[in-house]
Structures are given as structure tokens and as C-alpha cells.
């Protein structure tokens, strides 16, 4: 079976700041201001000259022409200057996105492994997990809202018997799918099935490169099963994939080996993150970093970045640097750009916060209603933060760091991220002044 070719490349969604346009080909969104949004919307029924007349009071013609040429070069506009995608009929939102960019859905709590740090304490499936029809209905709701991406996780999502039926439904709804897997259940037949549907990427969790460390974390013979699964995916190019390495005290020495694994199997990239005190990790705190250890680990990764051709990302490093965030104010993307739903339909800002910040259940309310009016989400979006963050040079890209890590570690959503070296240094300076 050949994959259905995508008939449209761009999907736009109006927002309070302008618009988000999702590139279906590369799987990423691009924020545009109100002027760019007007250009795209009017381009299908008006000439570029007429469009510029609406903008000439606050936009120079040279800047307008440059934007048009750039938009044509990446395919946003066709040679005649018409927007090549579609805009969904989203209502303007007051200081928040009209819909999440990505929904993380834990398809099941069932897992064939029992990782010592699993945030979800996965293993045995829950008795009241979402049925196939409920997941499909959720996907339809997401499509109506204008959600761009669906990330399927678990447990191990590939253990769901209806997994490919669910992915196919998301494909038909125009929502891109990412799948988190440990790869141990993948064989050649399953890899072929993966190839037959449209999965944008597999996020393969890899805790170590050596069999000894891998099996110590995940169980005997899990390493060999994982390598076999990775080789099955890679050999037939079942789907693009990248490695996801959760850092604990016991696997820092494994980082160079995982980088070599990524090179050997031609993984698209490696994403590094650290374990948070949730699920089994809450009972195995000896595995967790303190702030100094986390900063040291990320410094080591940064040095490896300079020496390897493999792309590496550290999305939760603080401060992150990089581009300015879409939504203004204090707080990370959880509950602002993304949302998490567990296998029984419970909604939370992230997978770590279901117990501490519950937002409702999709069995009781529509996802749109939860997104717009859940008290936990509304309070999260109104966080003010402390002066140390608000006056920081990194604030626009960091916005205070991870709220989940801060709440789980410091039990206060308003404080700076506990792994922030800037905040740590400021606190040391304050103590010296008081002494």
C-alpha cells in the first residue's frame, strides 16, 4: 500500500497575535503577525497591489515585496501570489491560543517494560481506557479545533490492537502523528505496517547504548529487542525516527555511545531530557539529578554537539536560548500550546501534572470546552512569576522554565525553574549581600 499524498501543504489558524500556519510537509508551525495574516487571507481574492494599499500606512513597499518573494520561495504563496493553504475558521482568542498546537495522548498504560523512572508507572492497562470510538471522536474534535499534531504515547502505544486504525483516522482528519515507542515490540511485519500508514516520526526512547546499562534500567534482554526493532524500522525506512534519551544519574556515561548509535542507525536527531519526580521516579529518587548535576550534564551534551554531526536538542534546558515564544507572559508551553490526555480521558497541562492540575475528562466535556475554560488551565495562564525571571535577559525564550518541574520539585508554580543556573546565581548573590 502506498501512502496517500498530502493534497495541501499549509493549514492556517487565526490567533490573537495574527496566525499560526502549519507546514504539513516538515511538520512544524510558523507564527505570523496580523499584517502577514491579512496578506494570506486576501491573496485568494485580491491582487497583491490592492492588498498593499491596506498596509501602506505601516509597511514599506520594499518590506512588503521581500515578504512576498520569501513566501513564494517556500511555497506559502504560488507564483501568482495566492496563499497555497487554507485557513480554519477559528475564533479570536483572548490572550491564549484558540486550540493547542499538539495533543499528547497516552493510548494505554500497558507496557511490556517496567522502567525504574517511568512517569506513568506503566505496565498493566487500566480497566477503563478509552475505546476506539472515543479516540476517533477525540481526533475529530481536534480536527474541528485546528489542532496540528497528535503525539501517541503510553505505556507502549504499539500494544493497542486498534493502533493502526487510530493512526489511519488521524491521517484522514489531516492531523500529523508522532509515536513514542521503546521499539522492543517492533518486528519486520510491524515495521511494514508502520510504513503503510502516515507516521511523521517515531520517537524511540533509548536510555543507554550498552546492553548492561540498558537492561539494568528496563529489564533483561530488553536491549536486544530494542536494537532489533530499531534495525527493522531503519532497514525498510518504515518512518523517520529519532532517539529520545531521558537522563538519570546512572546513564550519563552512556551519552557518547548513544550518539554513536544515532550515527550508526542514521537517526534524525537525539533529544535529551531529564527525569522528573513522577510515577516510579518518585519512588526511585536516587536516579534523579539535583540542579548542579543537571547543569553539568547539559554542559557535557553541549560539548558533544560541537564534535558530532548528529543533531541534538535539549528542549527543557534552562535557559534555552533560541527564538521568542509565541505566547507572552510567564510560564512554559504546557496548557498554552500543548495539552496531555491520559488513557482514561483525563486532561492535564502535561503528563506529569494529572494528579496536581486536573482539567477534566473528555468523556464528560468536549476538548474545546476544557481547553477554553478549565479552571486549572486558566490559572496556569495567569501566572505572574517572580522578578528574577521577569527581568532576566532570557525571559522571552525561557519564560521561567518548566512549570511541571517547578511544581513537582518546589511545590510552587510561580518560582523560577529549579534547574535554572541564572536563578541559582542570583540567589547566591542575594545570600552574600544578606550575610
N, C-alpha and C positions, 0 to 999 in steps of 0.2 A: 504494500500500500504506500502510495506517495503522499507526502504531506500536502495539505491544501495550501495553495499560495495565498499569502495575505493580499487582499484586494485594496486595502487602504493603509497608508503608512503612518499617518498622523491623526491623533484624536485630541481635540482641544476641549478645555473646560474653563469656563469663566470663573474668576475668583475675585475677591475684594481688592486685590492689588493689580489685577489685569487678567492673566490667564496662565494655565499650565497646558503645555502641549506635549503629548506623549509620543515618542518616536517608537513605533511598533517594531521597526527593523533592528534597532540597537537596544531596545528595552530600557529607555531612560526618559525622564521628563525634563522639559526646558521651561523655566518661568519667563514670561514676557510681561512688560508693563502695559498700561492701558492704551498707549499710542500704537504699539505693535499689535495688540488685540484688535483695535479698530481697523488697522490695515488688513489683517487676515479676514475679518468678518465682512468688510465691504468689498474685498477684492473680487468676489464671485459675481457681483452685480454692478460694479462701477470701475471706471478706468483709474489707473494709478494717478493720473493728473488730477482727477476730481477728488480722489482720496486725499491727496496732498493739500488741497485747498482747505480741508477740515483741520489740518495740522500745522499750517504755515505760521501761525501766530507763536508757536512754542517749539518748532522744529525746523532747523535749517534744511534747505533743499539738498545740500551735499550729504548731510547725515541720513536723510530720507533715502536718497539714491543708493548710498552704501548699504543700508539695511536691506533694501530690495535685492541688490545683487548678491549679498550674502545669503539671503533667504532662498534665492533661486539656486545658488551653488549647492545647498544641502537638500534641495528638493521640497522645501516648505512652500515655495511658490513655483508654478510652472513657468515656461518661457514667456507666456502672455501676462504673467504677474498675478495669477489666481491661486488662492490657497488650495493646496492639494489634499487636505484632510477634511475633517468635519468637526463642528463644534457641537457638543452636547448641550441640551437646554437646561443648564444648571442655574439655579437662582443665586444671586449675590449673597455672600455670607458676611456676617458682621464680625470681622476680626479673626476669622478661622477659615479653614478650607471647607468648601461645600461638601466634600467627601474625602475619605482617606485616599492617599496615593496607592498604598499597598495594604492588603489584609493578610495577616498571618493566621492560618487556620491549622490547628492541631487536629488531624483527621482521626487519630486514635491514640490512646495511651499504651496500646500494645507495642511491645518491642522484644526482639529476640536477644537483646543485650541488657546488661544492668550496670551501666556506667556509674562509678562511685560519685560523680559530680552532677548527675542528670538533674536539670532544673525542674523537670516534670515528674521525677521519681517513676519513670516509665517502666513497664513490664507487663502487667496484666491489663487487658482492656477494661474500661468501665462499663457497667451493665446498661447505662442509659446514653450511650454515644449516639451522635446524630445519624439518622438514617440517610440512605442515598437521596431520597426525595427532598429531605430537609437541606442537605448540602447543595443540591441543584437549585432549590428555591433561594438559598443564600446567594449563590452565584448570580442568579437572575436579578436579585436586589442590588448586588454590587454593580452589575452592568447598567442598571437603570440610574444609579447614583453617579456613575462615571468613574468607578474605581479602575485603575490601570493594571494592577498586578495582584496575583494571588500566590502566596507562598505556602506550600503544603508541607507540614511537618508532623511530628508525632511526640512520642513514640517513633515507630518506623512506619511511615505512610504507605510504603510499598506492600505492607502486610494486609491492607484493606483489599478485600476481594473486588470491590467496586472502584478501585483506584483509577483504572483507565477510563471507565465510564464517566467518572467525575472530571478527569482532565479533558476528555473529549467535549464535555458540556461547557467547560470554561473556554475551550478553543472556539466553539460555535458562538459563544457570547462575546468574543473579541477581547477576552482578558488573558494576559500573558501569565504563564505558570512557571514558578520556580519550585523545585522539590528538594527538601532536606533529607538526606539519607546517610546511613552508615555504610552502604554498599555491600554489606555482607550477604544479603539475600539475592543479589543480582547474579544471574547466570546468563548464558548465551541466549536462551529463549526469552527471558525477561528483558534483556538488552534489546532484542529485536522488537519487542512490544513497545518499549520506550521510544524506539526510533520511529514507530508507526504513528505516534501522536506528536503534538507540537509542545514540547517542553523547552522553554527558553534556556534553562540551565539546571544542572544538578549541583547542589551544594553538598559536597561529600565531606563529612566530618572525619578528620584524621588527627587523633591525639598524639601519635608518635610514628617514627619511621622504623624503629627497631621492634622486632617481634616480642621481646621480653617486656618492654615498657608498655606496648600496646595491649598485650594480653593481661598485664597486671592491672590495667585500668578497666578493661572491658570484658575479660574472661578468656579462658584457654581456647586457642585456635581461632579466635575472632580475627586476628591479624591476617591469617592465610585466607580466610573467607573474604575479608575486605579487599585484599590485593587481587584476588580472583575476580571480584566484582568490578573493581576499577579497570582491570585489563579487559573484561568483557565489554564495558562501555567504550573504552578507548579504541579497541581493535576494530569495531564496526562503526565508530563515530555515532553512537546512539543519540547523544545530545552533548552540547557543550557542558563542561563541568569545571568546577574549581574546588580547591581544598579549603576547609574551614577548620582551624586549629584553635581549640579552647586551651588557654594556658593555665597550668597549675604548677605548684612547686616541683612536682616530680617529672615534668616533661620539658623544662627549659632547655636542657642539654640536647633535646631531640629536634630543635628548630633547624639546625643546618641539614639534618637528614631529611626532614620534611620538605625543605627547599629542593634538595636533590631529587626527591620523589616527584615533586611537581615538574621539575625539568625532564625527568625520565618519561613521565606519562603525558607530558605536554598539557598540563592543567592551565586553564586560562589565567589563574592567579591564586594567591593564598590570602585568605582573610584571617587575621589574628584577633582574638578576643580573650577576655579573661572570665573565669567562672565567678558567678555571683552566689551569695549565700541563700540559695533557694532549693527546694526539693531535697535530694540526697546530699547535696553540697552543704546544706545547713547542718547535717549531722556529721559531715566529714570536713570540718573547718580547717583541719591541719593541711588540707590541699590548697587552701586559699592564700592569695597574696595579701600582704599588707601594702600600704601605699608606696613605701620605698622600694619594695620588691617589684611591684608593678611598673614603676617608673624605670627601674633598671632593666627589666625585661623588654620594655618598648625601646629603650635606647639601644639594646643589642639588636633588636629587629631592624631599627633604622640603619645600623651599620651594615647589616646583611643586605639591605636594599641597595646599597651602593656597590655591592660586589656581584649581584646576581641579575640575570636577565629576566627572571620571573617577576611579574608584577605582584606587589604586596600591599595590602591595605590594613590599616588599624583604625576602624571606624569609631571606636569608643575611647581612643586615646584622648587625654585631656592635657592641654588644649589641642584641638585637632588641626588648627590652621585651615587653609583652603578657602573655599568660597563662602560667601554670606548665606545664611539660612533663609529659606523662603518666608517663614512666619516670624514676625517680630516678637519681642518680649523675652521673658525668662523661661527657660525650660527646653528640653530636648524634643525630638520628633514624636515620641510616644504620646498618643492621644491627640496629636496635632496633624501629623502626616500619615501615621500608621496606627493600626489597631490590631489586637490579638483576640482570637476566639478559640476556646478550648474545645475538646471533642464532645462535650455535652452542651455546647452552645453558649457558655458563659463568656461575656465580653470584658476585656480589661485593656488598659493602655499598652501593656506589654505582657509577655508570658510570665514574667517574674512577679506580677502585681495582682494576680487574680484574687488572692486572699485579702490583700491590703487595700486595693482600689477597685472593687467590683462595680461593673457598669450596667448590669442587667443581662438578660438572656434572649437570644434571637428566637427562642420558642415562645416568648411572651410579647416581644415587641419587634418591630421592623428595625433593621440595622440603621436605617436613616434616622429614625427617631432616637435611637440610642446615641448615635454619633452627634446629633444636634443638641440633645437635652439631658443626657445622663449627668447627674449632679457631680460625680467623681471627675468626669471629663471637663465639665465647666469650671470646677475649682482648680484643676490642673492647669487650665489655660489662663487662669487669672493670677498665677504665682508672680510675686514681685521680685523675689531674690534679694540677696544682700549686696551692700555697697561694694564689697570686694570684687564681685562679679560684674556689676553694672558699670564700674569704672575701668574694667580691665581692657587692654588693647585687643584681646582675643574674643571679646564678648559676641560680636556679630557672627562669628563662625562657631562659637562654643555654646553660648547662652547658658552657661552654668554647668554643662556636662550632663551626665546620665542621671535622670531623676530616679530611676529604679534602683541604681546602685546607692544613691544618696539615701533613699528611704530605707532600704534594706540594711545599710551599714550604720547610718547616723540617726535614723528614725525621724527625719525632718526633711520635707520636700523643698524648703526654702534655702537650705545651706548649700555652699559650693560642693561640687563633686569631691568625695574624699580622696580621690586619686589625682587631684589637680596639684602639680608642683608649684604653680603660681600662688594658689591659696595657701599652700603649706609654707612657702617662703614668707608670705605676708604675715601669717600667724606667728612665725618665729620672730620676725621684726617687731611685732606688737608685744610679744613677751619680753624681748630685750628692752624695749622702751619702758615697760612697766617695772622691770627689775631695778 
